[in-house]
Amino acid sequence: MNYTPTVQTTAREAGAAILTPGGVCATLALDFARDAASGRTVLAASSQEPPLRVVRAFPLADGAALAHLHNVSGGLLGGDHLTLSVNAGAGASVQLTTTGATRIYRPRAGAAETTQANDIRVAEDALLEYLPDPLIPFAGARYAQRTSIHLAHGAGLFWWEIVAPGREARGEVFQYERLEMKTDLIANGRLIAAERLRLEPRNHALASLARLGPYHYWATFYICRVGLDAGTWLTTETHLREVATQLSRPGESLWGISTLVADGLVVRGVARRGRDVIAGLHAAWREAKLRLYGREAIPPRKVN
């Protein structure tokens, strides 16, 4: 079956965006499929409402499709309610990245908090690699994110998230009001990871040793392939622990690895500098991709 990419233009694109009290409500829905004739993954359909946008999907050497997530407004504003919906069809291989850091701006007086919902589905034997740039919450920002990821049998996932302390170059460190992130990871109908995070730096100092201590950046990286046996994950964990040991330099960066209840593991890292977090994630990704798929990790090329 051959697929022709389809872009659905909504009424919101034809004119001004529909506003909620103090912000915009918008959805970006992406449907990827594996073309049976070529074996390549294509963006089969998309529905886009500004400010969210994907211009096109680029073919990669291994048959995967790379798509860049754009926010044409330059960041998330107070009161914005955004939804990202991604479906990777059976056998598809998808890589998603951003065109730059995601900025969370201070809301106007009386505006609601900024929210984003990520609804992700990866079908049988498909692979999704979500490799975004950091999230940067500005001073006074209020942000809540909910992520739900459903993996079918044989599905694979590389999903990382990086959180910066703020506009560090301006001396703005941990001055946001609230950051809340909820993640549910479900494999074959079974919940294998549930993460709940709520940070309020004004009420609970993040520089405390009970929280981030001397580190400013932190990252979470979920690595999954549904159906692999427990022994495979223990072996993979061992190899990734060696990587983590090499990356860790107390006072500069620390890394840890833990297996999930089934079908995957999680990598966590903290660092003083953002570039150390990014380098550590890429090192873990390269090692895990090679061991779980026998293929090299292909860093996404960026577009403006």
N, C-alpha and C positions, 0 to 999 in steps of 0.2 A: 504494500500500500504506500502510495506517495503522498506526502503532506505538503501543502502550500501554506506558509505562514499567514495568519490572519490577524489583523489588528482591528479591534472593535472600538470605535470612537463613540464616547458617551455624550450625553447632553451637556455634561459639565465641561467637556473640551470645546464644545461649539461656542460657549460664551464664558461668562464669569463662573468661577468655582462656587459651588453651593456652600454657604457659610453656616457653621454652628455658632452659638453664642461665643464670640471671641476667637473662633478659629475655623478651620476647613475640615470637612469629612471627605476622605478620598480612599479609593482602593486600587491596587495594582494586582491583577490576576494573571499569572503566567502558566501556560500549559505546554510542557515539553513532551515530545514523542520520538521514538526511534523509527527512522525510515527503514522499512524492510528491504528495499532494493539496494540502498547504499550502505546500510548499517550505521549511518550517522544520526546523531541527535539533532532535531530541529525545534525551533520555537513554533509549535503548531498553531497556537492561538494566544492572544493577549487582550485584556481589557484594561484600559488605562484612564485614570482620572487625575488631573493635575492636583498637586505638584509632582506626583510620582510618574516615572517614565522609564521605559526601556526602548531604545532606538532600534536595536536589532540584536540577533544572536550571531556570534562569530564562531566558525568551525575551528576546532583544535586538532592537532596532529593525531590524537588517539581516538578521534571520532566523536568526542564530546562537544557540547555547545557552551560557549561562554557568553554571559549576558551581564551588562553593567547596569546597576540600579542608580538612576538619577533622581535627585530632588531638585527640581528647577527653581524652587524658591530659595535655595541656599541653605536650608536647615528646617528644623521643626519649630513652629511657633506655639506660643501658649494657646491652649484650647484646640489645637489640631488633633484630629482623631483619624489615624491612618491605619490601613490594613494591607498587608502583603500576603497574597495567597499564591502558593507555588505547588504545581502538580508535576512530578516527574513520572512519566508513564513507564510501563514495563520495558525493561532493558535500556532505558535512556540513561545518558550520562551528562550531568549538568554541572556547570561551574558558575556561581554567582559571586560578584564582587560589587563594590561601590566605586564611584568616581572620585571619592575623597572622604574625609572624615564626616560623620553625621553630627551636626551642631544642634544642640538643644538650647533654644533661647529663653531668656527670662520672660515670663508671661506679663501681659499688661495687667493693670489693677483690675480685679474682678473676673479675670479670665480663668477658665478651668485648667486643670493640669493637661499636659501634652500626653497623648497615649498612642501606642502602636500595638497592633495585634499581628502576629505572624502565624499563619495557618499553613502547615507544610505537610505534603503527602508524597511519599516515595514508594512507588509500586515495586512489584517483584523484580528482582535482579537489576534494579535501577541504582544509580549512584548520584547523590547530591553533595557538592562541595560548596559550602557557604563561607566565604573568606573576605569579610568586610574590613574596611578601615575602622579606626577607633570611633567610639561614641564620646563626644565632648559635651558634657553638661555645663552650660555657662552659669555664672553667679545668679542665684535666685531661681534657677530652673526647677520645675517640678515635672517629673517624667515617670510614666508607668508603662511597662512593656509586658505583654503576655505572649508566650510562644508555645505552640502545640505542634509537635512533630510526630507523624504516624509513619511507621516503617513496616512494609510487608515482608514476607519471607524472601531472603536473599538480598534485601535492600541494603545499601551502604550509605553512610553519612560521615562527612567531615564538616563540623559546624563550630566555628569559633566566634567569640565576641570579646572585644577589647574595650575597656572603659578607662578614659583619661581623667585626670583630676580636675580639668577645666582648662582655661586659657593660661597655661603655665608660663608662657613667655611674658605675660602681663602681670605675673605674680598672683594669678587667680587660681588658688589651689583649694579644692574642697569647699567652695563657697556656694554650691548649689543647695537648694532647700531640701529636695527629696528625690531619691532615685529608687524605683521599685521595679524588680524584674522577676517574673514568674515563668518557669519553663517546665513543661511536661514532655517526656520522651517515651513514646509508646511503640513497642515492637510486637507484631502479631497480636495486637489487642491487649498486651501486657504492659503495665507501667514499669519501666526499668530505671527511670530517673525522674525525680521531682525536685526542682530547685526553687527556693523562695528567698529573695533578697530584698531588703529594705534598708536604705542608708539615709540617715538624716544628720549630716555633719554638724549642724548647729546644736543638736541635742546630744549627739554621741560622737566625740572626736575620733576621726578615722586614723589619726596619728598615734592613737593608743596602741600599745603592744598587743592588746586583745583583738585588734582589728588589722589595720594595714601596717602599723609601725612606721618604719622609715620609707616605705615604698609608696609610690604615687600611682602606678599603673597596675591593673590586674586583668587577667584573661581567663576564660574558661573555654575548653576545647573538647567537644564530644566526638568520639570516634566509634563508629558502629558498623557491623556487617551481620545482619540477622541470620542465624542458623549455624554459625561457627561454634565449635565445641568449646567447653570451658578451658581445656588444655591449651588451645590456640591463644585464648585471651591471656592466660597466665604467662605464656611464652612471650607474647607481644608486650605485656606489662613489664617483664624483666628487661627486655631490650630498650623500652622507652625509659625505664628507670636509669639505665646507663646514660641515656641522652640527658635526662634531667640532672643527673649528678654532674655531668660535664658542663651544663649550662649554669648551674647554681653557684653563685658567689655571694655568700652572706653579706648583707649590707648593700648589695647591688641588685641581685635578683635571686629568687628561690622558685623551684619547680617541684611539683609532685604529681604522681600518677596513681589512679585507683581503678580497679575493675568495677563495672556495674554488676547488678544482680545477674544479668545475662546479656549477651549480644553486643558488648562494647566496653569501653572504658572512658574515663575522663581525665584530662590533663588540666592542671591549674598552675598559674604562674603569677608572681608579683615582681615588680621591678621599679627602680628609681626612674629609669628612662624608658620612653616609649619604644625606642628602637631595639632595646633588649627584649621586650615582650614580643615584638614582631619577629625578631630573629629566632627566638625560642619556639614560637608557634610553627614557623617554617621548618625548623629542624625536626620537631615531633611529627609534622605532617609528612615530610620526606620519608622518615623511618617507617611510619605506620602504613603509608601508601604502598611502599615497596614490599612490606611483609604481608599485607592483607590482599593486595591485588597484583603483586609482581610487576608494578609499573612505577615509573618515575612520577613524582609530583610536578605538575606544570604550573608555575606561578602565573597568575592572571596578568595579562598586559593591561595597562590603564589607558583610558581615553579621557579627553576633556569635553 
